[in-house]
Amino acid sequence: MKYLLLHCVDGPMDAKPEEFDPGEWVREMHERRVRVVGERLEPTEEAATVRVRDGERLVTAGPHVQTREWIAGFDLIECADLDEAVEIAGKHPMAKIGMVEVRPVWMLE
């Protein structure tokens, strides 16, 4: 089963880079053969939200919701079940300074 890990923080990170360096976590997940892909994301100021209403494309600068929290990065993992996904998310450094949301990927059959 695939799970998306959304790495979230309360605004710009003020932690020291070594506190959220995922290098060791990435190596361990590659060794376990569960990590499919993952990346950091640019700040929310670089985002755009796109909607189509009545055939017209509407583009808004920034994220789609007004909140203090923003998504700083993501990982796509493949593991046996939600319990294993939660265990993996708990090992990510972002869980210590922000939060990691674990979302099952909707698989069409």
N, C-alpha and C positions, 0 to 999 in steps of 0.2 A: 504494500500500500504506500502511496506517495503522500507526503505531508509538506506543506509550505510553512516555514518558520519565518515570521515577520518580526524583525528586530526593531523595537520601538524605544524612543527616549522622550523625555520631557523637554523638548526644545534642543538647542545646540548642546553638544556634549561638553561638559567642563571637566571630565575625567582625564587623567594623564593617558597618552596613547598606549602605553604598555598595559593599562588596566583593561582596555577593550580590544587588544590585538588578538584576532581569532586564529593566528597561525598554528598554534599547538592544537586547538580544537579541530581545525581543518585537516591537519595531518592525521589526527586520531580517527576522524570520520572517513577519510579516504582509506585508511588501513582497515577499518571495519566494513568498507565498501557500501556505505549508506548515503553518502553525499553525492547528489547528482550535479548541482550547480549552486552558486551563490555569489552575491556581489554587494558592495556598499552602494548606497544611493546618494546622489547629489542632494544638497539642502533643498527644502521645500520652496525656496525662492526661485528655483530652476524649473519647478513643476508647472504643468498646464492641465486643466480639466476640460474635457470635451463632452458636450452633450449635443444631441440632435433633436430638435423640437419642430414639429410641423415642417420637416424637410430642411430646416435651417441649422447649420452648424454653429454652435455657440462655444466659444473658447474663453475660459477664465484663467487668469494667471494664478498660480499657486495650487495647493491641495483642495480637494472637494469639500472638506469639512473644516469648520473652525474649532480647533482644539489645540491645547498646549503640546500634546504628544504628536510625534511624527515618525514615520517609518524611515529608519536609517539604513536598512539593508534587508536581505532575505537569503534564505537557503532553501533549496528543494532537496528533501531527503526521501529515501525509500527504505522502509523497515517493516517489521512484522505487524505491528499494531500501534495503537495510540499510546500504550504504556511505554513502549520503546521510544517513540517519538518524544514524549515528555521527558524521559530520562536523558535523551540526547540534547534537547533544548535546555535542560537544567545545567548542562556542562558548558554551554556557550557563555563566553565572558559578558555578553550583553545582558544576560539574566541577572548579573550582579550589579549593574549600574543603570539598567532600564528594565525592559521586560521582553519576553519572547512569546509571541502568540503562535500557537500550533493549530494549523488548519488542515484538515484532510482535503485532499484534492478530489473533486467530484469526477469519478471515472465513469464514462459512458460504456455500457456493455453491449 
